[in-house]
Amino acid sequence: MSINAIFANLSCYNLETSSEWYRTLFDREPDVRPMKGLCEWHLGETAGFQLFENPDKAGRGTLTLIVSDLQQERKRLAHAGIDVGDIEEADYTVITRLSDPDGNLIVLARHKH
């Protein structure tokens, strides 16, 4: 298998409500809406995120995003009204946890230096 790119995918109950929350998370609008019920954010050349309206599977996923400055992102999101968890130490990373409107777990992480 030769993989050229990868897209993470989470399901939501209501695409319009959830896409607004992810617009705040990513600090921008989706890059494309390739079909009904789907929004995509392109995250660099080889990665992306898809938000799909699928009420039967909504709220059961986890998305981990590695960020450069965890403190800055945590402050930005809290200022935007998103409930962000405390910073936690893990073996190789420092993380904070938050939940999207559907209950999906979002983990922001920064590698320890």
C-alpha positions as CSV (number, residue, x, y, z in Angstrom):
1,M,0.0,0.0,0.0
2,S,1.3,3.4,-1.0
3,I,-0.4,6.1,1.0
4,N,-0.3,9.7,-0.2
5,A,-2.5,11.4,2.4
6,I,-4.7,10.6,5.3
7,F,-7.9,12.2,6.5
8,A,-9.3,11.7,10.0
9,N,-13.1,11.6,10.2
10,L,-15.6,12.2,12.9
11,S,-19.4,11.9,12.8
12,C,-21.8,14.6,14.1
13,Y,-25.5,15.0,14.7
14,N,-25.9,18.3,12.9
15,L,-23.3,19.4,10.3
16,E,-24.1,23.1,10.5
17,T,-23.8,23.3,14.3
18,S,-20.7,21.1,14.5
19,S,-18.9,22.7,11.6
20,E,-19.2,26.1,13.3
21,W,-17.5,24.6,16.4
22,Y,-14.7,23.1,14.2
23,R,-14.4,26.5,12.4
24,T,-13.5,27.9,15.8
25,L,-11.1,25.0,16.6
26,F,-9.2,25.3,13.3
27,D,-9.6,29.1,13.2
28,R,-11.0,29.0,9.7
29,E,-13.8,27.8,7.5
30,P,-13.8,24.4,5.9
31,D,-11.7,24.2,2.7
32,V,-14.4,22.2,0.8
33,R,-17.8,20.7,1.2
34,P,-17.3,17.9,-1.3
35,M,-20.8,16.3,-0.9
36,K,-24.0,16.8,1.1
37,G,-23.3,16.2,4.8
38,L,-19.5,16.5,4.6
39,C,-17.0,19.3,5.4
40,E,-13.3,19.0,5.0
41,W,-10.4,21.0,6.4
42,H,-7.0,20.4,4.6
43,L,-4.2,20.4,7.1
44,G,-1.0,20.6,5.1
45,E,-0.1,18.6,2.1
46,T,-0.8,15.1,3.4
47,A,-3.4,15.3,6.1
48,G,-6.9,16.5,6.6
49,F,-10.1,16.3,8.7
50,Q,-13.6,15.3,7.6
51,L,-16.7,16.1,9.6
52,F,-19.6,13.9,8.4
53,E,-23.3,14.2,9.4
54,N,-24.1,10.7,10.7
55,P,-26.3,10.8,13.8
56,D,-26.0,7.1,14.4
57,K,-22.2,7.3,15.0
58,A,-21.9,10.8,16.4
59,G,-20.1,11.4,19.6
60,R,-18.1,8.1,19.6
61,G,-14.7,9.3,18.1
62,T,-11.4,10.8,19.2
63,L,-9.2,13.2,17.2
64,T,-5.7,14.0,18.4
65,L,-4.0,17.1,17.0
66,I,-0.3,17.8,17.5
67,V,0.2,21.6,17.9
68,S,3.2,23.8,18.2
69,D,2.1,25.9,21.2
70,L,-0.4,24.2,23.5
71,Q,-0.7,27.1,25.9
72,Q,-1.5,29.5,23.1
73,E,-4.1,27.2,21.5
74,R,-5.7,26.6,24.9
75,K,-5.9,30.3,25.6
76,R,-7.3,31.0,22.1
77,L,-10.0,28.4,22.4
78,A,-11.0,29.4,25.9
79,H,-11.3,33.0,24.8
80,A,-13.5,31.8,21.9
81,G,-15.9,30.2,24.5
82,I,-14.7,26.5,24.1
83,D,-14.4,24.6,27.4
84,V,-10.8,23.4,27.4
85,G,-9.5,21.0,30.0
86,D,-6.4,21.3,32.2
87,I,-3.0,20.7,30.8
88,E,-1.9,17.1,31.6
89,E,1.6,15.6,31.5
90,A,1.9,12.3,29.5
91,D,5.0,10.3,28.8
92,Y,6.1,12.0,25.6
93,T,3.6,14.8,25.3
94,V,1.7,17.5,27.2
95,I,-2.1,17.4,26.4
96,T,-5.4,19.1,27.0
97,R,-8.8,17.5,26.3
98,L,-12.0,19.0,25.1
99,S,-15.2,17.8,23.6
100,D,-17.0,18.8,20.5
101,P,-20.8,19.5,20.6
102,D,-21.5,15.8,19.9
103,G,-19.3,14.5,22.6
104,N,-16.3,13.4,20.4
105,L,-13.1,13.7,22.3
106,I,-10.5,16.2,20.9
107,V,-7.0,16.0,22.3
108,L,-4.5,18.8,21.7
109,A,-1.0,17.6,22.2
110,R,2.5,19.0,22.1
111,H,5.6,16.9,22.1
112,K,7.9,17.3,25.0
113,H,11.3,18.7,24.1
